[in-house]
Amino acid sequence: MKTKKIKAALGLDIGNGTIKFALITKKGKLIDWVYIKNLGVIETIKKGLKKLRKDVEITAVGTTGAGRKLGAAFIGADITKTEILAHAVGALHFISNAQTIFDLGQEDSKILILRNEVLVDFGMNQICSGGCGAYLENVAFRLGIPIEKFGDLALKAKSTATISGKCAVFGTTSCVHKLNAGVAKENILSGVATSLIRNYLALVAKGKDIKPPYIFQGGVSLNKAVVKALEEELSHKVIVPKHAPIIGAIGAAILAQEANPTKSVFKGFNLANFEYATASFTCHKCSNHCEVINIIKDGKKIASLGSRCGRYNIDFSKTTSQDSPPQL
């Protein structure tokens, strides 16, 4: 007897550093997820699809994050949404009374302000990664420590070293100077966690009306030392949701499910079994000079994006909606 497949929505959060996948049922239950380092959007999505369970019928697909448009064109997404909206929806799915969401990823950070389950304000970092996970990874690499052990080692600190946190480059250099001066590694790491949080609160959260419950999500929330530093700066308990690193993907899946497409344009799990390439060129048909990205399979262009006028679009305009801005 053939087993009936579970109907599920698929969400992808395509960040600069990692890509997250989440499968949820119609009732919103998370049934599978993948968290994988981004080494190229197409190849990483293929790897992620191979890892996901296959006993499901995909009813809707949503993408979010920096690479959402390329990912949507490749995988066949029904919607694309900004990470601000996706992360807010994902957080509220687990903690409906959330009022302030701190979200720190590998290369970007943001703060979301909610009142009565409505997004009322938000902020994001600009160019500097001083308040992001990349800063922690750089320091761990320079000190010869696996990033997975950063938090536990920092919690063993006898004192917290003073580290410049306004610039990731200068901060890392400061750590090396401290190490050469004989400061214990755990004290340096504790100082890095504190400087990261102070930089984040000073730049990203500045001027925001932050109130508890405080939610901390994103990959950096797995670092116990950073969580401790945030709680100390706020003088308040911070909640780290169970699935904090993949909240954006969960939010994208929920939004795709709510869109309720008649038939999903998902291109199937077998995408992982074929070879694809990308090629880009600059269009000079008008003053926009758009950079157009083509997705190529077996020498044939199967999707195109980046053209503002849609001149070159083959697949993308039919398989995704336009980005929807946060409702403020």
C-alpha positions as CSV (number, residue, x, y, z in Angstrom):
1,M,0.0,0.0,0.0
2,K,1.4,3.4,-1.0
3,T,1.9,5.8,1.9
4,K,0.2,9.1,1.5
5,K,2.6,12.0,1.5
6,I,2.5,14.7,4.1
7,K,1.5,18.1,2.7
8,A,4.0,20.7,3.7
9,A,5.2,24.2,2.9
10,L,8.9,24.9,2.4
11,G,10.7,28.0,3.5
12,L,14.3,29.1,2.6
13,D,16.2,31.8,4.3
14,I,19.1,32.5,1.9
15,G,21.7,34.5,3.8
16,N,25.2,35.5,2.8
17,G,26.8,33.1,5.2
18,T,24.2,30.2,5.5
19,I,21.1,28.9,3.9
20,K,18.3,27.6,6.1
21,F,15.5,25.3,5.0
22,A,12.3,24.6,7.0
23,L,9.4,22.3,6.3
24,I,6.1,22.9,8.1
25,T,2.7,21.2,8.0
26,K,-0.6,22.9,7.4
27,K,-1.0,23.2,11.2
28,G,2.4,24.9,11.5
29,K,4.4,22.0,12.9
30,L,8.1,22.0,12.0
31,I,8.8,18.5,10.6
32,D,12.3,18.9,9.1
33,W,15.0,21.6,8.7
34,V,18.5,22.0,7.3
35,Y,21.1,24.6,8.3
36,I,24.0,24.7,5.8
37,K,26.9,27.0,5.0
38,N,26.4,29.0,1.8
39,L,29.1,28.2,-0.7
40,G,27.1,29.5,-3.6
41,V,23.3,29.7,-3.8
42,I,22.5,27.1,-6.4
43,E,24.9,24.5,-5.2
44,T,24.0,25.0,-1.6
45,I,20.3,24.7,-2.3
46,K,21.0,21.5,-4.2
47,K,22.8,20.1,-1.1
48,G,20.0,21.2,1.2
49,L,17.3,19.6,-1.0
50,K,19.3,16.3,-0.7
51,K,19.2,16.5,3.1
52,L,15.5,17.2,3.4
53,R,13.0,14.4,3.9
54,K,11.2,13.4,0.7
55,D,8.0,11.9,2.0
56,V,6.2,15.2,1.5
57,E,4.1,17.0,-1.0
58,I,5.2,20.6,-1.3
59,T,2.2,22.8,-1.4
60,A,3.9,26.2,-1.2
61,V,7.5,27.6,-1.3
62,G,8.7,30.9,0.1
63,T,12.2,32.5,0.1
64,T,13.7,35.3,2.1
65,G,17.2,36.7,2.8
66,A,19.9,38.3,0.7
67,G,19.7,35.6,-2.0
68,R,15.9,35.2,-2.1
69,K,15.5,36.3,-5.7
70,L,18.1,34.0,-7.2
71,G,16.9,31.2,-4.9
72,A,13.3,31.8,-5.9
73,A,14.1,31.7,-9.6
74,F,16.1,28.5,-9.2
75,I,13.9,26.4,-6.9
76,G,10.5,27.7,-8.1
77,A,9.1,29.8,-5.2
78,D,5.5,31.0,-4.9
79,I,6.5,34.1,-2.9
80,T,9.6,36.1,-1.9
81,K,9.5,38.2,1.3
82,T,12.0,40.5,3.0
83,E,13.9,39.0,5.9
84,I,12.4,41.6,8.2
85,L,8.9,40.3,7.6
86,A,9.9,36.6,7.6
87,H,11.8,36.9,10.9
88,A,9.0,38.7,12.6
89,V,6.4,36.1,11.4
90,G,8.7,33.2,12.4
91,A,9.3,34.6,15.9
92,L,5.6,35.3,16.6
93,H,4.8,31.7,15.6
94,F,6.6,30.6,18.7
95,I,6.3,33.6,21.1
96,S,3.2,35.6,20.3
97,N,3.8,38.2,23.0
98,A,7.3,39.1,21.7
99,Q,7.9,42.9,21.8
100,T,11.6,43.1,20.9
101,I,13.5,40.8,18.6
102,F,17.3,40.9,18.4
103,D,18.5,39.0,15.3
104,L,22.2,38.5,14.7
105,G,23.4,36.6,11.7
106,Q,26.8,36.0,10.1
107,E,27.0,39.2,8.1
108,D,24.0,41.3,9.1
109,S,22.1,42.1,12.2
110,K,18.7,43.6,12.8
111,I,16.2,44.6,15.5
112,L,12.4,44.2,15.2
113,I,10.0,46.1,17.4
114,L,6.5,44.5,17.7
115,R,3.4,45.5,19.6
116,N,0.4,43.3,19.8
117,E,1.8,41.0,17.1
118,V,2.3,43.9,14.7
119,L,5.7,45.0,13.4
120,V,5.9,48.7,14.2
121,D,9.6,49.5,13.7
122,F,12.9,47.9,12.7
123,G,16.6,48.6,12.1
124,M,19.5,47.0,10.4
125,N,23.3,47.3,10.5
126,Q,25.0,49.1,7.6
127,I,28.3,48.1,6.2
128,C,30.3,47.1,9.3
129,S,30.1,43.5,10.5
130,G,31.2,44.5,14.1
131,G,27.8,43.4,15.4
132,C,27.6,40.1,13.5
133,G,28.7,36.5,13.6
134,A,31.5,37.1,11.1
135,Y,33.4,39.1,13.8
136,L,33.2,36.1,16.1
137,E,34.4,33.8,13.4
138,N,37.4,36.0,12.6
139,V,38.4,36.2,16.2
140,A,38.1,32.5,16.7
141,F,40.2,31.8,13.7
142,R,42.9,34.2,14.7
143,L,43.0,32.7,18.2
144,G,43.0,29.1,16.9
145,I,39.7,28.2,18.5
146,P,36.8,26.3,16.8
147,I,33.8,28.7,16.6
148,E,31.6,26.0,18.3
149,K,33.7,26.3,21.4
150,F,33.7,30.1,21.6
151,G,30.8,30.5,24.0
152,D,31.7,27.8,26.4
153,L,35.3,29.0,26.7
154,A,34.3,32.6,27.1
155,L,32.0,31.6,30.0
156,K,35.1,30.4,31.9
157,A,36.7,33.9,31.9
158,K,37.9,35.2,35.2
159,S,37.6,38.8,33.9
160,T,36.4,40.5,30.8
161,A,39.1,42.0,28.6
162,T,38.4,45.4,27.1
163,I,38.1,45.0,23.3
164,S,37.3,47.6,20.7
165,G,34.1,46.5,19.1
166,K,33.2,49.4,16.7
167,C,35.1,47.7,13.8
168,A,35.5,44.0,13.2
169,V,38.9,44.5,11.7
170,F,40.2,46.6,14.5
171,G,38.5,44.4,17.1
172,T,40.3,41.3,15.8
173,T,43.6,43.2,15.8
174,S,42.9,44.2,19.4
175,C,42.4,40.6,20.3
176,V,45.7,39.6,18.9
177,H,47.4,42.4,20.8
178,K,45.8,41.3,24.0
179,L,46.9,37.7,23.4
180,N,50.5,38.8,22.7
181,A,50.4,40.8,25.9
182,G,49.6,37.6,27.9
183,V,45.8,38.0,28.4
184,A,44.0,34.6,28.7
185,K,42.0,33.5,25.6
186,E,38.8,33.1,27.6
187,N,39.1,36.7,28.9
188,I,39.6,37.9,25.4
189,L,36.6,36.0,24.1
190,S,34.4,37.3,26.9
191,G,35.5,40.8,25.9
192,V,34.6,40.1,22.3
193,A,31.1,39.0,23.2
194,T,30.6,42.1,25.3
195,S,32.0,44.5,22.7
196,L,29.8,42.9,20.0
197,I,26.6,43.4,22.0
198,R,27.5,47.0,23.0
199,N,28.2,47.8,19.4
200,Y,25.0,46.2,18.3
201,L,22.9,48.1,20.9
202,A,24.6,51.4,20.1
203,L,24.3,51.2,16.4
204,V,21.3,48.9,15.4
205,A,19.1,49.4,18.5
206,K,19.9,53.1,19.1
207,G,16.7,55.1,19.5
208,K,14.4,52.1,19.4
209,D,11.7,51.6,22.0
210,I,12.8,48.2,23.3
211,K,10.6,46.4,25.8
212,P,10.5,42.8,27.1
213,P,9.8,40.0,26.3
214,Y,13.2,40.1,24.5
215,I,13.7,37.4,21.9
216,F,17.2,36.6,20.6
217,Q,17.4,34.7,17.3
218,G,19.8,34.0,14.4
219,G,22.9,31.9,14.4
220,V,24.8,34.1,16.9
221,S,22.1,33.3,19.5
222,L,23.7,29.9,19.9
223,N,26.7,31.5,21.5
224,K,26.1,31.3,25.2
225,A,28.6,34.1,26.0
226,V,26.8,36.5,23.7
227,V,23.5,35.7,25.2
228,K,25.0,36.3,28.7
229,A,26.5,39.7,27.5
230,L,23.1,40.8,26.1
231,E,21.3,39.9,29.3
232,E,23.9,41.8,31.3
233,E,23.6,44.9,29.1
234,L,19.8,44.8,29.3
235,S,19.7,43.7,33.0
236,H,16.9,41.4,31.9
237,K,16.3,37.8,30.8
238,V,16.5,37.1,27.1
239,I,14.5,34.3,25.4
240,V,16.3,32.1,22.8
241,P,13.6,30.2,20.9
242,K,14.2,26.5,20.3
243,H,14.7,26.9,16.6
244,A,16.4,30.3,16.8
245,P,18.9,29.9,13.8
246,I,16.1,28.9,11.3
247,I,13.4,31.4,12.4
248,G,13.6,33.2,9.0
249,A,13.1,30.0,7.0
250,I,10.1,29.1,9.2
251,G,8.6,32.5,8.7
252,A,9.1,32.2,4.9
253,A,7.3,28.8,5.0
254,I,4.4,30.3,7.0
255,L,4.0,33.2,4.6
256,A,4.1,30.9,1.6
257,Q,1.4,28.7,3.2
258,E,-0.7,31.8,3.9
259,A,-0.4,32.8,0.3
260,N,-2.2,29.5,-0.5
261,P,-1.2,29.1,-4.1
262,T,-3.6,27.0,-6.2
263,K,-0.6,24.9,-7.3
264,S,2.9,25.5,-6.2
265,V,5.5,26.2,-8.8
266,F,8.1,24.3,-6.8
267,K,10.4,22.6,-9.4
268,G,10.9,19.4,-7.3
269,F,13.5,17.7,-5.2
270,N,15.1,16.3,-8.4
271,L,16.7,19.7,-9.0
272,A,19.5,18.4,-6.8
273,N,20.4,15.8,-9.5
274,F,21.2,18.2,-12.3
275,E,24.0,20.5,-13.1
276,Y,23.4,24.2,-13.3
277,A,25.5,27.3,-14.0
278,T,25.0,31.0,-13.9
279,A,26.1,33.7,-16.2
280,S,25.8,37.5,-16.0
281,F,26.0,40.5,-18.3
282,T,25.1,44.2,-18.2
283,C,22.3,45.3,-20.4
284,H,22.8,48.6,-22.2
285,K,19.4,48.9,-23.7
286,C,18.6,51.9,-21.4
287,S,20.2,54.1,-18.8
288,N,19.5,51.5,-16.0
289,H,22.4,49.3,-17.1
290,C,20.9,46.3,-15.2
291,E,23.1,43.4,-14.3
292,V,21.2,40.4,-15.6
293,I,21.7,36.9,-14.1
294,N,20.9,33.9,-16.2
295,I,20.5,30.3,-14.8
296,I,21.6,27.8,-17.3
297,K,20.9,24.1,-17.5
298,D,22.5,21.9,-20.2
299,G,23.5,25.0,-22.2
300,K,19.9,26.4,-22.1
301,K,18.8,29.4,-20.2
302,I,15.9,28.4,-17.9
303,A,15.6,31.5,-15.8
304,S,16.7,35.1,-15.7
305,L,16.5,37.9,-13.1
306,G,17.8,41.3,-12.5
307,S,16.2,43.1,-15.4
308,R,14.0,45.9,-14.1
309,C,11.9,46.1,-17.2
310,G,11.6,42.3,-17.5
311,R,13.1,42.2,-21.0
312,Y,15.1,39.0,-20.3
313,N,12.8,37.3,-17.8
314,I,11.8,33.8,-18.8
315,D,10.8,32.1,-15.5
316,F,11.2,34.4,-12.5
317,S,8.3,36.7,-13.2
318,K,6.0,33.7,-13.4
319,T,7.2,31.9,-10.3
320,T,7.6,34.6,-7.7
321,S,5.7,37.6,-6.4
322,Q,7.4,40.9,-6.0
323,D,8.9,41.6,-2.6
324,S,6.4,42.8,-0.1
325,P,7.7,45.5,2.3
326,P,7.1,45.2,6.0
327,Q,3.7,46.6,7.1
328,L,4.6,49.6,9.3
